[in-house]
């Protein structure tokens, strides 16, 4: 049954197969169609509504997690990631994973980290459209259920460990987007006034801008290419 035909808010899927089936039934539809069925206003652009596409897909697929620090489908352990792609099916930007704790609360190991939890199983949903296209005209692409393994998993682990070592060592001057082959840090703040605490090499707390973990565009491009050819 079409997930958009359900009366009221869709309940969370009970199995991976059910979730993937819902995602496939949305493929090929403009976002305006999803928004109309779900009675969600369509913004004229995404400059002040950066999370609109992800929130719309969460609603269409039955995610109730909201902004809680857990996967979008906690019962299944699956994170939803929408990825904007051009007409050539190549991602147009890096993909946000989660915030980076710079205040001394970083996980002790890769397996205990929020990045590992967020990327353990991901439902990728490409959103096809030019950057200048109005949000409603962009189209839902074919979904991909992905678990990192082999070389992909090892690269993510290596990058996280390198970044974690810099954070723990207080190397604020080296915490930039150049570190990491697949996973890297980028500024993540709603405004220039947002700051967080960081313990530097001298053992002093300093204020700095928040950072987030992101997957490089080249990494997501490669994994989508392997899946779809």
Residue frames as qw, qx, qy, qz and C-alpha x, y, z in Angstrom:
[[0.000, 0.887, 0.461, 0.000, 0.00, 0.00, 0.00],
 [0.354, 0.629, -0.035, 0.691, 1.18, 3.52, -0.81],
 [0.426, -0.289, -0.519, 0.682, 2.57, 5.17, 2.34],
 [0.039, -0.005, 0.001, -0.999, 1.00, 8.49, 1.29],
 [0.473, -0.328, -0.562, -0.594, -2.46, 6.94, 1.20],
 [0.440, -0.303, -0.758, 0.373, -2.43, 6.19, 4.94],
 [0.262, -0.838, -0.253, -0.405, -4.82, 8.31, 7.05],
 [0.559, -0.822, 0.105, 0.006, -3.03, 10.30, 9.72],
 [0.000, -0.786, 0.617, 0.031, 0.65, 10.05, 10.52],
 [0.828, 0.241, -0.500, -0.076, 2.35, 6.88, 9.33],
 [0.799, -0.560, 0.214, -0.034, 3.45, 4.46, 12.04],
 [0.100, -0.689, 0.690, 0.198, 7.14, 3.44, 12.10],
 [0.768, 0.282, -0.519, -0.248, 8.00, 0.46, 9.88],
 [0.837, -0.441, 0.274, -0.174, 8.41, -2.84, 11.72],
 [0.866, -0.054, 0.363, 0.339, 11.04, -4.39, 9.41],
 [0.240, -0.452, 0.442, 0.736, 13.83, -3.33, 7.06],
 [0.221, 0.264, 0.801, 0.490, 11.83, -4.73, 4.16],
 [0.036, 0.813, 0.576, -0.074, 8.82, -2.60, 5.07],
 [0.176, -0.794, 0.052, 0.580, 10.95, 0.55, 5.31],
 [0.251, -0.256, 0.634, 0.685, 12.70, -0.14, 2.00],
 [0.198, 0.493, 0.799, 0.284, 9.36, -0.87, 0.35],
 [0.004, -0.885, -0.355, 0.301, 8.01, 2.48, 1.48],
 [0.212, -0.652, 0.315, 0.657, 11.10, 4.24, 0.14],
 [0.264, 0.039, 0.773, 0.575, 10.79, 2.53, -3.24],
 [0.143, 0.692, 0.700, 0.099, 7.13, 3.58, -3.51],
 [0.066, -0.885, -0.115, 0.446, 8.19, 7.21, -3.04],
 [0.433, -0.274, 0.510, 0.691, 10.85, 7.01, -5.78],
 [0.233, 0.336, 0.634, 0.656, 10.12, 9.09, -8.85],
 [0.110, -0.839, -0.529, -0.058, 7.78, 11.51, -7.10],
 [0.189, 0.606, -0.109, 0.765, 8.37, 15.27, -6.87],
 [0.239, -0.119, -0.658, 0.704, 8.69, 16.59, -3.34],
 [0.339, -0.068, 0.005, -0.938, 5.65, 18.79, -3.97],
 [0.684, -0.172, -0.574, -0.415, 3.53, 15.64, -4.27],
 [0.543, -0.172, -0.714, 0.408, 4.82, 14.29, -0.96],
 [0.061, -0.026, -0.358, 0.931, 4.29, 17.65, 0.72],
 [0.486, -0.143, -0.236, -0.829, 0.72, 17.98, -0.58],
 [0.706, -0.209, -0.655, -0.169, -0.20, 14.47, 0.59],
 [0.555, -0.245, -0.594, 0.528, 1.29, 15.13, 4.02],
 [0.144, -0.922, -0.311, -0.180, -0.10, 18.68, 4.23],
 [0.599, -0.472, 0.023, 0.646, 3.34, 20.19, 4.64],
 [0.262, 0.935, 0.008, -0.237, 3.99, 23.70, 3.24],
 [0.809, 0.252, 0.148, 0.509, 6.66, 23.88, 0.54],
 [0.276, -0.756, 0.037, 0.593, 9.22, 26.65, 1.13],
 [0.527, 0.835, -0.053, -0.149, 10.27, 28.81, -1.83],
 [0.533, 0.597, -0.549, 0.239, 13.91, 27.89, -1.23],
 [0.853, -0.295, -0.390, 0.185, 16.08, 26.12, 1.35],
 [0.300, 0.540, -0.339, 0.710, 18.13, 29.06, 2.62],
 [0.335, -0.390, 0.448, -0.731, 16.05, 29.29, 5.80],
 [0.891, -0.078, 0.179, -0.410, 14.71, 25.74, 5.64],
 [0.219, 0.572, -0.783, -0.108, 17.85, 23.61, 5.32],
 [0.215, -0.115, 0.948, -0.206, 16.34, 20.60, 7.08],
 [0.645, 0.230, 0.120, -0.719, 13.04, 20.64, 5.21],
 [0.666, 0.303, -0.594, -0.334, 13.77, 17.81, 2.77],
 [0.268, 0.162, -0.906, 0.286, 15.01, 15.44, 5.47],
 [0.312, 0.090, 0.614, -0.720, 12.05, 16.21, 7.72],
 [0.684, 0.266, -0.143, -0.665, 9.62, 15.64, 4.84],
 [0.612, 0.242, -0.741, -0.137, 11.13, 12.22, 4.06],
 [0.020, 0.093, -0.849, 0.520, 11.11, 11.27, 7.76],
 [0.521, 0.177, 0.366, -0.750, 7.39, 12.03, 7.87],
 [0.706, 0.333, -0.357, -0.514, 6.72, 10.17, 4.60],
 [0.564, 0.245, -0.787, 0.038, 8.58, 7.07, 5.80],
 [0.753, -0.521, -0.345, -0.206, 7.23, 6.96, 9.35],
 [0.537, 0.126, -0.503, 0.665, 10.15, 8.15, 11.46],
 [0.438, -0.828, -0.286, -0.203, 9.18, 9.39, 14.93],
 [0.729, -0.184, -0.254, 0.608, 12.71, 9.95, 16.26],
 [0.044, -0.992, -0.114, -0.024, 12.72, 13.70, 15.65],
 [0.266, 0.820, -0.402, 0.309, 15.92, 15.38, 16.83],
 [0.795, -0.543, 0.260, -0.076, 16.76, 12.78, 19.48],
 [0.036, 0.693, -0.711, -0.114, 20.32, 11.43, 19.57],
 [0.630, -0.016, 0.776, -0.042, 19.45, 8.07, 18.05],
 [0.161, 0.050, 0.761, 0.627, 18.92, 6.62, 14.57],
 [0.393, 0.017, -0.163, -0.905, 15.87, 7.89, 12.69],
 [0.832, -0.139, -0.362, -0.397, 14.35, 4.41, 12.92],
 [0.231, -0.596, 0.680, -0.359, 15.60, 3.32, 16.38],
 [0.860, -0.082, 0.413, -0.289, 13.78, -0.01, 16.47],
 [0.899, 0.424, 0.053, 0.098, 15.59, -1.01, 13.26],
 [0.600, -0.527, 0.251, 0.546, 18.87, 0.77, 13.98],
 [0.532, 0.433, 0.453, 0.570, 18.62, 2.61, 10.64],
 [0.116, -0.583, -0.046, 0.803, 19.59, 6.21, 9.94],
 [0.512, 0.732, 0.434, 0.115, 17.92, 8.14, 7.09],
 [0.298, -0.500, 0.239, 0.777, 20.18, 10.28, 4.92],
 [0.558, 0.778, 0.287, -0.031, 18.87, 12.32, 2.02],
 [0.499, -0.355, 0.367, 0.700, 21.61, 13.24, -0.44],
 [0.437, 0.786, 0.060, -0.434, 21.13, 15.91, -3.14],
 [0.585, -0.071, 0.627, 0.510, 22.29, 14.74, -6.56],
 [0.236, 0.499, -0.272, -0.788, 22.41, 16.35, -9.97],
 [0.810, 0.385, -0.068, -0.438, 21.04, 15.01, -13.23],
 [0.539, 0.492, -0.684, 0.017, 24.23, 12.94, -13.53],
 [0.864, -0.380, -0.317, -0.089, 23.36, 11.18, -10.22],
 [0.585, 0.173, -0.435, 0.662, 26.47, 12.59, -8.54],
 [0.396, -0.732, -0.442, 0.334, 26.12, 14.11, -5.05],
 [0.258, 0.799, 0.077, 0.538, 26.43, 17.87, -5.00],
 [0.194, -0.757, 0.360, -0.510, 27.61, 18.29, -1.40],
 [0.235, 0.201, -0.879, 0.364, 29.02, 16.51, 1.62],
 [0.617, -0.457, -0.541, -0.343, 26.67, 14.69, 4.02],
 [0.272, -0.569, 0.454, -0.630, 26.23, 15.72, 7.64],
 [0.576, -0.076, -0.810, 0.082, 26.55, 12.85, 10.14],
 [0.555, -0.716, -0.414, 0.092, 26.46, 14.32, 13.66],
 [0.108, -0.949, 0.210, -0.209, 28.02, 16.97, 15.88],
 [0.703, 0.249, -0.497, 0.443, 31.61, 16.56, 17.05],
 [0.602, -0.780, -0.168, 0.040, 32.09, 16.72, 20.81],
 [0.488, 0.589, -0.298, 0.571, 35.01, 19.05, 21.49],
 [0.377, -0.726, 0.208, -0.537, 34.36, 19.49, 25.22],
 [0.108, -0.435, 0.840, -0.305, 36.07, 16.35, 26.49],
 [0.711, 0.051, 0.533, -0.455, 33.05, 14.05, 26.08],
 [0.564, 0.456, -0.564, -0.394, 34.24, 12.40, 22.87],
 [0.977, -0.109, -0.006, -0.183, 33.71, 8.63, 22.85],
 [0.528, -0.622, 0.560, 0.145, 36.63, 6.47, 23.91],
 [0.405, -0.121, 0.810, 0.406, 36.64, 4.35, 20.75],
 [0.239, 0.088, -0.564, -0.785, 35.25, 4.24, 17.22],
 [0.305, -0.291, -0.887, -0.186, 32.76, 1.50, 18.15],
 [0.193, -0.556, -0.638, 0.497, 31.39, 3.65, 21.00],
 [0.072, -0.200, 0.100, 0.972, 31.12, 6.83, 18.93],
 [0.473, 0.560, 0.379, -0.565, 27.99, 8.53, 17.67],
 [0.347, 0.554, -0.517, -0.552, 29.46, 8.45, 14.16],
 [0.047, 0.120, -0.986, -0.109, 29.65, 4.65, 14.28],
 [0.289, 0.383, 0.772, -0.417, 26.06, 4.47, 15.58],
 [0.413, 0.636, 0.072, -0.648, 24.78, 6.85, 12.91],
 [0.412, 0.557, -0.569, -0.443, 26.56, 5.06, 10.05],
 [0.415, -0.163, 0.890, -0.100, 26.05, 1.44, 11.15],
 [0.310, 0.405, 0.821, 0.257, 23.09, 1.17, 8.76],
 [0.104, 0.425, -0.009, -0.899, 21.92, 4.00, 6.50],
 [0.475, 0.605, 0.633, 0.085, 18.94, 4.33, 4.20],
 [0.180, -0.288, 0.278, 0.899, 20.22, 6.63, 1.48],
 [0.396, 0.712, 0.577, -0.052, 17.55, 8.51, -0.46],
 [0.341, -0.001, 0.302, 0.891, 18.94, 10.60, -3.35],
 [0.224, 0.790, 0.400, -0.406, 17.05, 13.81, -4.09],
 [0.534, 0.230, 0.476, 0.660, 17.42, 14.70, -7.76],
 [0.133, 0.935, 0.324, 0.051, 17.49, 18.33, -8.80],
 [0.467, 0.506, -0.106, 0.718, 19.67, 21.27, -9.66],
 [0.343, -0.256, -0.481, 0.765, 20.76, 23.53, -6.80],
 [0.134, 0.042, -0.052, -0.989, 18.67, 26.31, -8.30],
 [0.360, -0.330, -0.759, -0.430, 15.54, 24.13, -8.57],
 [0.505, -0.444, 0.165, -0.721, 12.66, 25.05, -6.26],
 [0.274, -0.256, 0.870, -0.320, 12.37, 22.46, -3.46],
 [0.715, 0.236, 0.448, -0.483, 9.00, 21.19, -4.65],
 [0.710, 0.580, -0.268, -0.295, 10.32, 20.37, -8.11],
 [0.038, 0.521, -0.851, 0.048, 13.08, 18.07, -6.85],
 [0.855, 0.022, -0.346, -0.385, 12.42, 14.36, -7.22],
 [0.705, -0.454, 0.523, -0.155, 12.91, 11.38, -4.89],
 [0.436, 0.520, -0.703, -0.213, 15.44, 8.93, -6.29],
 [0.864, -0.058, -0.493, -0.082, 15.95, 5.19, -5.87],
 [0.551, -0.741, 0.302, -0.237, 16.80, 4.28, -2.24],
 [0.654, 0.351, -0.634, 0.217, 19.79, 2.30, -1.02],
 [0.761, -0.629, 0.083, -0.134, 20.10, 0.43, 2.29],
 [0.578, 0.595, -0.448, 0.334, 23.81, 0.47, 3.13],
 [0.761, -0.635, 0.088, 0.094, 26.05, -0.96, 5.84],
 [0.235, 0.824, -0.515, 0.020, 29.74, 0.01, 5.72],
 [0.927, -0.241, 0.275, 0.080, 32.06, -2.97, 5.58],
 [0.831, 0.261, 0.144, 0.469, 35.48, -3.92, 4.29],
 [0.479, 0.178, 0.025, 0.859, 37.55, -1.02, 2.99],
 [0.175, -0.688, -0.242, -0.662, 34.75, 1.50, 3.56],
 [0.692, -0.686, -0.216, -0.053, 34.45, 0.62, 7.23],
 [0.768, -0.212, -0.077, 0.600, 38.20, 0.63, 7.72],
 [0.303, 0.414, 0.106, 0.852, 38.56, 4.06, 6.13],
 [0.385, -0.747, -0.216, -0.497, 35.82, 5.51, 8.35],
 [0.799, -0.542, -0.167, 0.200, 37.47, 4.02, 11.43],
 [0.663, 0.044, -0.003, 0.747, 40.88, 5.38, 10.41],
 [0.075, 0.582, 0.150, 0.796, 39.51, 8.87, 9.80],
 [0.561, -0.744, -0.212, -0.295, 37.59, 8.95, 13.08],
 [0.817, -0.391, -0.129, 0.404, 40.64, 7.81, 15.03],
 [0.502, 0.240, 0.040, 0.830, 42.81, 10.49, 13.40],
 [0.163, -0.664, -0.167, -0.710, 40.30, 13.23, 14.17],
 [0.721, -0.646, -0.235, -0.084, 39.73, 11.95, 17.72],
 [0.762, -0.159, -0.136, 0.613, 43.50, 12.00, 18.37],
 [0.245, 0.409, 0.056, 0.877, 43.67, 15.65, 17.30],
 [0.444, -0.700, -0.221, -0.514, 40.73, 16.57, 19.53],
 [0.815, -0.524, -0.197, 0.146, 42.18, 14.80, 22.56],
 [0.690, -0.029, -0.046, 0.722, 45.59, 16.34, 21.91],
 [0.103, -0.809, -0.236, 0.529, 44.15, 19.86, 21.84],
 [0.369, -0.095, 0.484, 0.788, 45.27, 20.53, 18.26],
 [0.322, 0.731, 0.423, -0.429, 42.65, 23.13, 17.43],
 [0.114, 0.690, -0.374, -0.609, 44.85, 24.56, 14.67],
 [0.013, 0.221, -0.893, -0.392, 44.71, 21.24, 12.78],
 [0.331, 0.385, 0.824, -0.252, 40.98, 20.52, 13.14],
 [0.358, 0.494, -0.162, -0.776, 39.91, 21.46, 9.64],
 [0.845, 0.353, 0.148, -0.372, 38.33, 19.84, 6.60],
 [0.447, 0.633, -0.619, -0.127, 41.67, 18.65, 5.20],
 [0.201, -0.317, 0.895, -0.243, 41.91, 15.79, 7.73],
 [0.616, 0.183, 0.696, -0.319, 40.23, 12.52, 6.71],
 [0.048, -0.102, 0.778, 0.619, 39.75, 10.70, 3.40],
 [0.206, -0.434, -0.803, -0.353, 36.08, 9.77, 3.85],
 [0.393, -0.789, -0.466, 0.078, 35.08, 11.43, 7.12],
 [0.397, 0.243, -0.156, 0.871, 36.05, 14.97, 8.01],
 [0.170, -0.624, -0.509, 0.567, 35.16, 17.92, 10.23],
 [0.151, 0.493, 0.317, 0.796, 33.44, 21.09, 9.08],
 [0.113, -0.032, 0.370, -0.922, 32.02, 24.10, 10.93],
 [0.276, -0.470, -0.798, -0.257, 28.48, 23.45, 12.16],
 [0.098, -0.342, -0.470, 0.808, 26.77, 26.48, 13.65],
 [0.195, 0.767, 0.611, 0.031, 23.48, 28.25, 13.17],
 [0.134, 0.976, 0.017, 0.168, 25.27, 31.60, 13.46],
 [0.527, 0.514, -0.411, 0.537, 28.74, 33.04, 14.00],
 [0.353, -0.624, 0.351, -0.602, 27.79, 33.69, 17.63],
 [0.957, -0.231, -0.053, -0.167, 27.53, 29.97, 18.43],
 [0.207, 0.649, -0.697, 0.225, 30.56, 28.61, 20.29],
 [0.932, -0.288, -0.215, -0.055, 31.65, 25.52, 22.21],
 [0.419, -0.794, 0.440, 0.003, 34.46, 24.82, 24.68],
 [0.875, 0.368, -0.276, 0.150, 37.70, 23.15, 23.63],
 [0.679, -0.669, 0.225, 0.201, 40.63, 22.03, 25.79],
 [0.527, 0.790, -0.315, 0.023, 43.82, 23.15, 24.02],
 [0.801, 0.233, -0.439, 0.333, 47.37, 21.79, 24.21],
 [0.133, 0.436, -0.481, 0.749, 48.16, 24.08, 27.16],
 [0.266, -0.333, -0.852, 0.306, 45.32, 22.56, 29.17],
 [0.122, 0.265, 0.243, -0.925, 43.23, 25.73, 28.90],
 [0.348, 0.590, 0.727, -0.045, 39.58, 25.93, 27.93],
 [0.017, -0.250, 0.274, 0.929, 39.04, 28.14, 24.88],
 [0.563, 0.533, 0.420, -0.472, 35.96, 29.05, 22.87],
 [0.089, -0.221, 0.721, 0.650, 35.70, 27.88, 19.29],
 [0.610, 0.163, -0.205, -0.748, 33.03, 27.33, 16.68],
 [0.796, -0.025, 0.549, -0.253, 31.08, 24.05, 16.76],
 [0.175, 0.392, -0.784, -0.447, 32.14, 21.33, 14.33],
 [0.864, 0.111, 0.266, -0.412, 30.28, 18.45, 12.76],
 [0.445, -0.196, 0.816, 0.313, 31.33, 15.16, 11.23],
 [0.632, 0.566, -0.049, -0.528, 30.60, 14.97, 7.50],
 [0.777, 0.096, 0.555, 0.281, 31.06, 12.33, 4.82],
 [0.086, -0.447, 0.421, 0.785, 32.99, 13.68, 1.88],
 [0.662, 0.498, -0.004, -0.560, 31.09, 14.05, -1.37],
 [0.404, 0.488, -0.739, -0.231, 33.60, 11.78, -3.11],
 [0.146, -0.111, 0.945, -0.270, 32.85, 9.01, -0.59],
 [0.550, 0.370, 0.548, -0.510, 29.08, 9.10, -1.08],
 [0.551, 0.588, -0.319, -0.499, 29.55, 9.40, -4.83],
 [0.208, 0.380, -0.896, -0.101, 31.61, 6.21, -4.87],
 [0.263, 0.076, 0.904, -0.328, 29.19, 4.20, -2.75],
 [0.591, 0.504, 0.282, -0.562, 26.18, 5.28, -4.84],
 [0.461, 0.578, -0.538, -0.405, 28.07, 4.46, -8.04],
 [0.017, 0.224, -0.974, 0.037, 28.88, 0.96, -6.78],
 [0.393, 0.262, 0.757, -0.451, 25.23, 0.37, -5.91],
 [0.555, 0.649, 0.307, -0.420, 23.60, 1.77, -9.02],
 [0.718, 0.178, 0.484, 0.468, 26.37, 1.41, -11.61]]
